[in-house]
Amino acid sequence: MKDFFEKAAMQNHPLRVLQTFLEREKANEQAKKYDDMRFVGYVLDIGFDTVTIITSDPFKIAVGGVPRNSMLIMVPASYDSLPPHFTLLRVLEAAPTPLSKEVQQTYFELQKKSMPELDIFTQSELQWGALKTGVLGMFYPHPEKMDGVEFSGDLNNFVSAHKYRVYACDDALLKLITNSMVPNENRFPIGDLRLTECRLPLPNKPHPQVEVFVSTKDFMGARTAMFGKTRLGKSNVVKLIAQSLIETTDQSRNVGQIVFDINGEYANDNPQDESRSLKSGYPARCVVYALTVKPATPSKPLKLNFYEHPERSRRVLADLLESEGRTSIYVKAFIGTEIPSLEALSSITDYGDKKRAERRILMYWAVLKKAGFDVDEHALSQKLCFDPDYNVNLRSAVYGNATPPTINSLNALVSEFEQIANFVRSYPNHPNLKSQSDRPLFERDELAILEFLKPSIGAGPAMIQRFRIYHDRNAGDFAREIIDLVDKGQTVILDLGNANPEVMEYFSHELSSAIFNHQVDKFSNNALGSHFVQLYFEEAHNLFPARDEGMDIYRRIAKEGAKYHIGMVYSTQSVTTINKDLLAQTENFFIAHLSSQDEVNALAKVNVAYESLKDDILQAKTVGYIRMLTRSHRFVVSVQARKFTPPDKIKGGS
């Protein structure tokens, strides 16, 4: 009766698969169906970290082979009186047996004599070998949850080696091992379990068919790293992570995402390799902002109104001019100027300082107008009057016998400042160039802008005409728009393909700063709730370099983002080029092939779970073959990531 009730209690328990497995093994052994057994061998030596097992050729063939990194389970030989549990082992390498030297001597003698066949007794002796395995931990019934499984990364005890048996897992056990620790909430299939790169099966011994799941809760507010050589599927895995968050939050909309798409592959389909984009797969959940509009991809302009955001656009122009190596003195002086924002004017209380700030903005507007930047003058005049309002004495001196004109347009403003520039150049010490407080009317920044507007030698504003492609008279505050979309749970893709690196960096930096400050404000007002923001960075070594360069916005996101519900997914080809602080705080890892010993050593130092997988990472080059470690997975799981496939294709749509 006791056995009956114990079995009834275990009826729906996940570890029921272990009991079923062991009962089937026992039945097959009694029926002498050795080819159907999953028995691998016996324990030769046991410790807390490693277990050496002895096995033979028939055992290995019967289970379809025992490749390196495959998973085995170790159970007590007499398990009837114990709670269902098992120790998980990972195969590391071949190990010597006590008879290894004698076996090698026998092989040597056989080959030397060129014997065509072995007698049955010698064959029986030579087919035995040993494997060294690493202890990953134990699975056992959860002490507090009725139908739960708990995993520990250590052993609570072990007894003599002869009291254990080792088995290769069937699909049911592999599903338990890979997925039982993943919460049922927000589950998403990332791919299929792939224990080895080689796909050659032994006769009638198919490879495991086990789907591997992740919980998108693991990515929210966490740092996720994607390492691997190019063209090995990193971008595909990034798409899968973004897809998982889109699908699992379809009802709650509590995760907004921003993808900094430097190659345009998340915003645009690539018919050449049949690669779908996030935008075409989820048109209602994705919004694209593009620097260059693609005919096949609906998008909003990722551009800046240079007039309405003078402080930002001046930085863009400075970066672009610097990237071209402009070394003229007057250009360098213009690059170094400070232009206030229109919003900052309201916070300046001193009348004189405010007037100087307004005039500096007007000078900058004159530069843009002369360079041919398109503008809605009526709308712009509502933000700031075009008249710089210089005193009568100065204007009379500047225009001489001519009557000073009324300043009511940008063209008139350009003419006004050009006249003033000529006057300042000709009469630098004229008494009308000082204010009533004896302060110069035109200080360093003002003089630099005037010289750029009307240089004595040089192209001046003509130098920035080609940068008009980054300006749009109708562009709004893109950062504010994107933040609103993210708060609504949308995925925003910034298509930065073919963009100038400086412009790319500007938009990335501006938006990252805006998102961070927005989340900090929500945190301060206790308004974060269960809403998260997920950021995706490619070529992460450019944003998070290994050398310490202070605390910029990306470093702050890496260090403090989790507190403010900001998660990030970053990908690059090299571990050693990424900042160590970020690596140390990264919770999730997706590792494709790496070709450098230094890289895998650095990875193993960052996370010891990859120590035993270094050789596999160096050798396996299959596209999409990933070694995954998430917050839910306590050990590395080798996965063949599935190809990103939007729902319409899954259901047979176009």
C-alpha positions in Angstrom: 0.0 0.0 0.0 2.9 2.4 0.8 4.5 1.7 -2.6 1.1 2.3 -4.2 0.7 5.8 -2.6 4.3 6.7 -3.3 3.9 5.8 -7.0 0.6 7.8 -7.1 2.4 10.8 -5.7 5.0 10.6 -8.4 2.5 10.1 -11.2 2.8 13.7 -12.5 6.2 14.4 -11.2 8.8 15.4 -13.8 11.2 12.8 -12.4 8.7 10.1 -13.3 10.7 9.9 -16.6 13.7 8.7 -14.6 11.7 6.0 -12.9 10.3 4.9 -16.3 13.7 5.0 -17.8 15.3 2.8 -15.1 12.4 0.4 -15.1 12.7 0.0 -18.9 16.5 -0.6 -18.6 15.9 -3.3 -16.0 13.3 -5.0 -18.2 15.6 -4.9 -21.3 18.4 -6.3 -19.3 16.3 -9.2 -18.0 15.0 -9.8 -21.5 18.6 -9.6 -22.8 17.6 -6.9 -25.2 21.1 -5.4 -25.0 20.8 -3.3 -28.2 17.8 -1.4 -26.7 19.6 -0.5 -23.5 21.1 2.9 -22.7 23.6 1.5 -20.3 27.1 3.0 -20.8 29.3 1.6 -18.1 30.4 1.5 -14.5 32.2 4.0 -12.3 35.9 3.5 -12.0 36.8 6.5 -9.9 34.5 9.1 -8.3 35.0 12.6 -6.9 33.1 15.8 -6.3 34.3 17.3 -9.6 35.0 14.4 -11.9 33.9 10.9 -12.4 35.9 8.3 -14.5 33.8 5.6 -16.0 34.7 2.3 -17.7 32.8 1.3 -20.8 33.1 -1.1 -23.7 32.5 -0.9 -27.5 29.1 -2.8 -27.4 27.8 -0.4 -24.8 28.9 2.7 -26.8 27.5 1.3 -30.1 24.2 0.4 -28.5 23.6 4.0 -27.3 24.6 5.5 -30.7 28.0 6.6 -29.5 29.4 8.7 -26.6 30.9 11.8 -28.1 32.8 14.5 -26.2 30.5 16.9 -24.4 27.6 14.4 -24.4 25.5 14.1 -21.3 25.4 11.0 -19.2 23.5 10.3 -15.9 24.9 8.4 -12.9 22.4 6.7 -10.6 22.8 4.3 -7.7 22.9 0.7 -8.7 20.2 0.1 -6.1 17.7 2.9 -6.4 14.5 1.4 -5.1 14.9 2.6 -1.6 16.0 6.1 -2.5 14.1 9.2 -3.8 14.4 9.5 -7.6 17.6 11.5 -8.4 20.5 11.4 -10.7 23.9 13.0 -11.1 24.5 14.8 -14.5 27.9 14.2 -16.1 29.5 15.8 -19.2 32.0 13.7 -21.2 35.3 15.4 -21.2 37.9 13.1 -22.7 39.3 9.6 -22.9 41.0 8.4 -19.7 43.6 5.7 -19.1 42.6 2.5 -17.5 44.8 0.4 -15.2 45.6 -1.8 -18.1 46.2 0.9 -20.7 49.9 0.0 -21.2 49.2 -3.7 -21.5 46.4 -3.0 -24.1 48.8 -0.8 -26.1 51.4 -3.5 -26.0 48.9 -6.1 -27.3 47.9 -3.7 -30.2 51.5 -3.2 -31.0 52.2 -7.0 -31.2 49.0 -7.6 -33.2 49.9 -4.9 -35.8 53.5 -6.0 -36.0 52.3 -9.6 -36.8 49.6 -8.2 -39.2 47.0 -10.5 -37.8 43.8 -10.2 -39.8 41.5 -11.0 -36.9 41.4 -11.1 -33.2 40.4 -14.2 -31.3 37.2 -13.8 -29.2 39.2 -13.7 -25.9 41.6 -11.0 -27.0 38.7 -9.0 -28.6 36.9 -9.1 -25.3 39.9 -7.8 -23.4 40.6 -4.9 -25.9 37.1 -3.5 -26.2 37.1 -1.9 -22.8 38.1 1.7 -22.2 37.6 4.6 -19.8 36.1 8.1 -20.1 36.7 11.1 -17.9 33.5 13.1 -17.1 32.8 16.3 -15.3 30.2 16.6 -12.6 27.6 19.2 -13.6 25.3 18.7 -10.7 22.3 16.7 -9.4 18.6 16.6 -10.2 16.2 15.6 -7.4 12.7 16.3 -6.2 12.2 19.9 -5.0 11.9 19.9 -1.2 9.2 22.5 -1.2 7.3 22.1 -4.5 5.1 19.1 -4.9 5.8 18.5 -8.6 9.0 20.5 -8.9 12.6 19.5 -9.7 15.6 21.2 -8.1 19.1 21.3 -9.5 22.3 21.7 -7.4 25.7 22.3 -8.9 27.4 20.0 -6.5 27.1 16.5 -4.9 25.8 16.1 -1.4 27.5 12.8 -1.0 29.0 9.9 -2.8 29.8 6.3 -1.9 32.0 3.6 -3.3 32.4 3.6 -7.1 31.0 0.1 -7.6 27.6 1.2 -6.3 26.8 3.4 -9.3 25.8 2.8 -12.9 26.1 5.2 -15.8 23.6 5.6 -18.6 23.2 7.6 -21.8 20.1 9.8 -21.7 17.0 9.1 -23.9 15.0 12.0 -25.3 12.7 12.2 -22.3 15.6 12.6 -19.9 17.3 15.1 -22.2 14.1 17.2 -22.2 14.1 17.1 -18.4 17.8 18.1 -18.2 17.6 21.0 -20.7 14.2 22.4 -20.0 13.1 21.6 -16.4 14.9 24.6 -15.0 13.3 27.0 -17.5 10.2 28.6 -16.1 7.0 27.8 -17.9 6.2 31.6 -18.0 7.4 33.3 -21.2 8.9 30.2 -22.7 10.2 30.3 -26.3 11.9 27.6 -28.4 15.4 28.7 -29.4 16.5 25.6 -31.2 17.3 21.9 -30.9 19.7 20.1 -28.6 22.9 19.3 -30.5 25.5 17.5 -28.4 28.1 17.2 -31.1 28.9 18.9 -34.4 29.1 15.5 -36.2 25.8 14.4 -37.5 26.8 10.9 -38.7 24.5 8.5 -36.9 25.3 4.9 -36.1 22.9 2.4 -37.8 19.4 2.5 -36.4 20.6 5.0 -33.7 19.1 8.4 -34.5 20.3 11.6 -32.9 18.3 13.1 -30.1 15.2 15.1 -31.1 14.9 17.5 -28.2 13.6 21.1 -28.5 15.5 23.6 -26.3 13.6 26.4 -24.6 14.6 29.7 -23.1 12.6 32.0 -20.8 12.5 35.6 -22.0 12.4 36.6 -18.3 16.1 35.8 -18.4 16.8 38.6 -20.9 14.7 41.3 -19.2 17.0 43.7 -17.4 19.9 41.4 -18.0 23.1 41.5 -20.1 23.3 39.0 -22.9 26.6 38.4 -24.8 26.9 37.0 -28.3 30.4 35.9 -29.3 31.6 34.2 -32.5 33.3 34.7 -35.8 31.4 36.4 -38.6 28.9 34.6 -40.7 28.2 31.9 -38.1 24.7 32.9 -37.1 25.1 35.6 -34.4 22.6 37.9 -36.0 20.1 35.1 -36.4 20.3 34.4 -32.7 19.8 38.1 -32.0 16.7 38.0 -34.2 15.4 35.0 -32.2 15.9 36.8 -28.9 14.0 39.8 -30.2 11.3 37.5 -31.6 11.0 35.7 -28.3 10.3 39.0 -26.5 7.9 40.2 -29.1 5.9 37.0 -29.0 5.9 36.3 -25.3 4.9 39.9 -24.4 2.2 40.1 -27.1 -0.5 40.6 -24.5 1.3 42.5 -21.7 3.4 44.7 -24.0 5.7 45.2 -21.1 9.0 45.1 -23.0 10.0 47.7 -25.6 13.1 47.1 -27.7 15.6 49.2 -29.6 17.8 47.6 -32.3 20.8 49.6 -33.5 20.9 48.0 -36.9 24.3 49.0 -38.4 24.0 46.7 -41.4 20.2 47.1 -42.1 19.6 43.3 -41.7 16.9 43.6 -39.0 15.0 46.3 -40.9 15.2 44.9 -44.4 14.8 41.4 -45.9 17.7 39.8 -47.7 16.4 37.7 -50.6 19.9 36.4 -51.4 20.1 34.2 -48.4 16.3 34.0 -47.8 16.8 36.0 -44.6 13.6 37.7 -43.2 13.8 40.8 -41.2 12.1 41.6 -37.9 10.1 44.4 -39.6 8.6 42.2 -42.3 8.0 39.4 -39.8 6.2 41.6 -37.3 5.1 44.8 -39.2 2.6 45.8 -36.5 5.1 45.4 -33.6 8.2 46.9 -35.3 8.8 50.5 -36.3 11.8 51.4 -38.5 13.7 54.7 -38.4 16.0 54.9 -41.4 18.7 57.3 -42.5 18.2 56.2 -46.1 14.7 55.1 -47.0 14.4 51.7 -48.6 11.5 51.3 -51.1 10.5 47.9 -49.8 10.6 48.9 -46.1 8.1 51.4 -44.6 10.1 53.7 -42.3 10.2 57.0 -40.6 13.2 59.4 -41.3 16.0 59.0 -38.8 17.0 62.6 -39.3 17.5 65.7 -37.3 16.0 69.2 -37.7 19.3 71.0 -37.6 17.6 74.3 -36.9 15.4 73.2 -34.0 18.2 71.2 -32.3 21.2 73.5 -32.7 23.2 72.0 -29.9 22.9 68.4 -31.2 23.3 69.2 -34.9 26.4 71.3 -34.2 28.0 68.2 -32.6 27.1 66.1 -35.7 28.7 68.7 -38.0 31.8 68.8 -35.8 32.1 65.0 -35.9 31.7 64.9 -39.6 34.2 67.7 -40.3 36.7 66.1 -37.9 36.3 62.7 -39.6 37.3 64.3 -42.9 40.5 65.7 -41.3 39.6 69.4 -41.8 42.6 71.2 -40.3 42.0 74.8 -41.2 42.2 77.1 -38.1 38.8 78.7 -38.7 37.2 75.2 -39.2 38.7 74.0 -35.9 37.5 77.1 -34.2 33.9 76.5 -35.5 34.1 72.8 -34.4 35.0 73.9 -30.9 32.1 76.3 -30.4 29.2 75.7 -28.0 25.7 76.3 -29.2 22.9 76.2 -26.6 19.6 74.5 -27.1 16.4 76.4 -27.6 15.1 74.8 -24.4 18.1 76.0 -22.4 17.3 79.7 -23.2 14.4 79.7 -20.7 16.7 78.7 -17.8 19.1 81.7 -18.4 18.1 84.4 -15.9 20.6 87.1 -16.8 19.3 89.3 -19.6 22.8 89.9 -21.2 23.7 86.2 -21.1 20.4 85.2 -22.6 20.7 87.7 -25.4 24.2 86.4 -26.2 23.0 82.8 -26.3 20.1 83.8 -28.6 22.5 85.6 -31.0 24.8 82.6 -31.0 21.9 80.4 -32.1 20.9 83.0 -34.8 24.5 83.0 -36.1 24.4 79.2 -36.4 21.1 79.4 -38.2 22.7 81.8 -40.7 25.4 79.2 -41.3 22.8 76.5 -42.0 20.8 78.8 -44.3 23.8 79.8 -46.3 24.8 76.1 -46.7 21.3 75.4 -48.2 19.7 73.5 -45.3 15.9 73.5 -46.0 13.8 75.2 -43.4 10.2 76.2 -42.6 10.9 79.8 -41.7 7.5 80.6 -40.4 7.6 77.7 -37.9 11.2 78.6 -36.9 10.4 82.3 -36.3 7.8 81.2 -33.7 10.6 79.7 -31.7 13.1 82.6 -31.8 12.9 86.0 -33.4 15.2 86.4 -36.4 16.3 89.9 -35.4 19.5 89.7 -33.2 18.6 93.2 -32.0 22.1 94.9 -32.1 22.2 98.5 -31.0 21.8 101.3 -33.4 25.4 102.6 -33.1 26.9 99.2 -34.1 24.5 98.8 -37.1 25.1 102.4 -38.2 28.9 101.8 -38.1 28.5 98.5 -40.0 26.3 99.8 -42.8 27.9 103.3 -43.0 25.8 105.6 -45.2 23.3 102.8 -46.0 20.1 102.4 -44.0 20.2 99.2 -41.9 17.6 96.8 -43.2 14.8 95.1 -41.2 15.7 91.5 -40.1 12.6 89.5 -40.8 13.9 86.5 -42.7 16.9 84.1 -42.6 18.3 85.6 -45.8 18.3 89.0 -44.2 19.9 87.4 -41.1 22.7 85.9 -43.2 23.3 89.3 -44.8 23.4 91.0 -41.4 26.0 88.6 -40.0 28.1 88.7 -43.1 28.2 92.5 -42.9 29.1 92.3 -39.2 31.8 89.7 -40.0 33.5 92.0 -42.5 33.3 94.9 -40.1 34.8 92.9 -37.2 37.6 91.7 -39.4 38.3 95.3 -40.6 37.9 97.1 -37.3 38.6 94.6 -34.5 39.1 97.4 -31.9 36.1 99.6 -32.9 34.5 101.1 -29.7 31.0 100.0 -30.9 32.1 96.3 -30.6 31.9 96.5 -26.8 28.8 96.5 -24.6 28.0 99.1 -22.0 29.7 97.0 -19.4 32.9 97.1 -21.6 32.5 93.4 -22.4 33.2 92.4 -26.1 30.0 91.9 -28.1 31.6 89.1 -30.0 33.6 86.7 -27.9 35.5 83.6 -28.9 32.5 81.4 -30.0 30.8 84.3 -31.7 33.9 85.2 -33.6 34.5 81.6 -34.6 30.9 81.2 -36.1 31.2 84.6 -37.9 34.5 83.5 -39.4 33.1 80.2 -40.6 30.0 82.1 -42.1 32.2 84.6 -44.0 35.8 83.3 -44.1 38.5 85.5 -45.5 39.8 82.4 -47.3 38.0 79.1 -47.6 34.7 77.6 -48.5 32.9 78.2 -45.2 29.3 76.9 -45.2 29.8 75.2 -48.5 31.9 72.6 -46.6 28.8 71.3 -44.9 26.4 71.3 -47.8 26.9 67.5 -48.4 25.7 66.9 -44.8 22.2 68.0 -45.6 21.2 64.4 -46.1 21.0 64.1 -42.3 18.7 67.1 -42.0 14.9 67.1 -42.4 12.8 70.3 -41.9 9.9 68.1 -40.7 11.9 65.9 -38.4 10.6 65.9 -34.9 12.3 65.0 -31.7 13.1 61.4 -32.7 14.3 60.5 -29.2 11.0 61.5 -27.7 9.0 59.6 -30.4 11.1 56.4 -29.9 10.7 56.5 -26.1 7.0 56.8 -26.5 7.0 53.7 -28.8 9.2 51.8 -26.4 6.9 52.6 -23.5 4.1 51.0 -25.6 6.0 47.8 -26.0 7.0 48.4 -29.6 10.3 47.2 -31.2 12.1 50.2 -32.8 14.8 49.4 -35.4 17.3 52.1 -36.2 18.4 51.3 -39.8 21.9 52.8 -39.8 23.1 50.9 -42.8 25.6 52.8 -45.0 25.7 55.7 -42.5 28.7 57.7 -41.8 30.3 56.3 -38.6 30.1 59.6 -36.8 26.4 60.0 -37.6 25.8 56.4 -36.5 27.6 57.1 -33.2 25.6 60.3 -32.8 22.2 58.7 -33.1 23.2 55.7 -31.0 24.6 57.9 -28.2 21.7 60.3 -28.2 19.1 57.6 -28.1 20.9 55.6 -25.5 21.3 58.6 -23.3 17.6 59.5 -23.7 16.5 56.0 -22.8 18.8 55.8 -19.8 17.6 59.2 -18.5 14.0 58.3 -19.1 14.3 55.1 -17.1 16.2 56.9 -14.3 13.3 59.4 -14.1 10.8 56.5 -14.0 12.8 54.8 -11.2 13.0 58.0 -9.2 9.2 58.4 -9.5 8.6 54.7 -8.7 7.0 54.2 -12.1 9.1 51.4 -13.6 6.5 48.7 -12.7 7.0 45.6 -14.7 8.1 47.4 -17.9 11.5 46.8 -19.4 13.6 48.2 -22.2 15.9 45.9 -24.3 18.8 47.4 -26.3 20.7 45.6 -29.0 24.2 46.6 -29.9 26.4 45.1 -32.7 30.1 45.5 -33.0 30.1 46.0 -29.3 33.9 46.4 -29.0 33.4 49.9 -30.4 31.0 50.9 -27.6 32.5 48.8 -24.7 36.2 48.8 -25.3 38.5 46.8 -23.1 40.5 49.9 -22.1 39.0 52.0 -19.4 37.9 55.3 -20.9 35.7 56.8 -18.1 32.0 56.5 -17.5 30.2 57.2 -20.8 26.6 56.4 -21.3 27.2 52.8 -22.6 29.3 52.0 -19.5 26.5 53.3 -17.3 24.0 51.2 -19.1 26.2 48.2 -18.6 26.8 48.8 -14.9 23.5 50.3 -13.8 21.0 49.3 -16.4 19.6 46.3 -14.5 18.4 48.6 -11.7 16.6 50.7 -14.2 15.0 47.8 -16.1 17.3 48.2 -19.1 18.5 44.9 -20.6 21.0 44.7 -23.4 22.1 42.2 -26.0 25.6 42.9 -27.4 27.5 40.9 -30.0 31.0 40.9 -31.3 33.7 38.6 -32.7 36.1 38.9 -29.8 35.9 38.4 -26.0 39.2 40.1 -25.3 38.1 43.4 -26.8 35.1 43.9 -24.5 35.4 45.7 -21.2 36.0 43.4 -18.3 33.4 45.0 -16.0 30.7 44.3 -18.6 31.9 40.7 -19.1 31.9 40.1 -15.3 28.2 41.3 -15.1 26.9 39.5 -18.1 24.3 36.8 -17.2 23.6 35.1 -20.5 26.0 33.8 -23.1 25.6 32.6 -26.6 28.9 31.3 -28.1 29.6 30.3 -31.7 32.9 29.3 -33.1 36.0 31.2 -31.9 39.3 30.6 -33.7 41.8 31.9 -31.1 43.1 30.1 -28.0 43.4 33.5 -26.3 39.7 34.1 -26.9 38.4 30.9 -25.4 40.8 31.2 -22.5 39.4 34.7 -21.8 35.8 33.3 -22.1 36.6 30.5 -19.6 38.0 33.1 -17.2 34.8 35.2 -17.5 32.6 32.1 -16.9 34.1 28.9 -15.7 31.2 26.9 -17.2 33.0 27.2 -20.5 36.3 25.7 -19.3 35.5 22.2 -20.5 34.1 23.4 -23.8 37.1 25.3 -25.1 38.3 22.7 -27.6 34.8 22.3 -28.9 34.4 26.0 -29.5 37.7 26.2 -31.3 36.9 23.2 -33.6 33.2 23.4 -34.4 32.4 25.8 -37.2 28.8 24.9 -38.1 26.6 27.9 -38.7 24.1 28.3 -35.8 25.8 25.8 -33.5 25.7 27.7 -30.2 26.8 26.9 -26.7 24.2 28.6 -24.6 24.2 29.6 -20.9 21.3 31.6 -19.5 20.1 32.6 -16.0 17.8 29.6 -16.0 20.4 27.1 -17.3 22.9 26.2 -14.7 25.2 24.6 -17.2 26.1 25.2 -20.8 23.7 23.6 -23.3 24.8 23.0 -26.9 22.1 24.1 -29.3 21.5 24.2 -33.0 19.7 27.5 -33.2 16.7 27.4 -35.5 16.6 29.9 -38.4 14.5 33.0 -37.6 11.1 32.3 -39.1 8.2 34.8 -38.6 4.8 33.3 -37.8 3.4 33.7 -41.3 6.0 31.4 -42.7 5.5 28.9 -39.8 1.8 28.7 -40.7 2.5 28.4 -44.4 2.0 32.0 -45.3 4.0 34.1 -47.7 
